[in-house]
């Protein structure tokens, strides 16, 4: 289980349904994946992510994950204007709300959504009172139509459990509600592929949700998107891309 714990330590909470939640691929059904993710992050890993996204001391491995996430968040935010006053932004897979807080501090009207009610609760507790009037936090599906329309969507490590067809379907739905989406995937590297194959050896009932490594170049070409660069910091490895309507 140690190898699998490292896999799951790499990425952030949240996942999404797609147009056919019961469709099956080599990665399983979306409904089943969503159920595993919700169970893991809302019941098993809440305290871990609360600590990881705070200033509390953590292990050396988790410190690399913390630093990597900080770098990736900054990379994604750099694709938006410095002054976000009046802009509506969806933080898709907001977890404990670090991205949401930075967006609100820059003046955005932010909707933060996460599949884990526990993590949404932490985000609410951490929200700065001076920014609270610009933030809506929702526990649920980031693709839900009733969330409304936006100027930008940021989805940091929230599509990492799905195959390429699934990601394209999710992005298609997000682009119906916003002209610009910045998101991340787990890139195919020797380390991540070794972890992925090792994780597959465990019985499914014993596994935490496992990311699906991708070739970011192919994804970008398939979606007429742009590769924004990779962050590789210890046990955190993720690559940012963006697509526009």
Secondary structure, 3 states (H helix, E strand, C coil): CHHHHHHHHCCCCCCCCCCCCCCEECCEEHHHHHHHHHHHHHHHCHHHHHHHCCCCCCCHHHHHHHHHHHHHHHHHHCCCCCCCCCCEEEEECCCCCHHHHHHHHCCCEEEEEECCHHHHHHHHHHCCCCCHHHEEEEECCCCCHHHCCCCEEEECCCCCCCCHHHHHHHHHHHHCCCCEEEEEEEECCHHHHHHHHHHHCCCHHHCCCCCCEECHHHHHHHCCCEEEEEEEECCEEEEEEEEEC
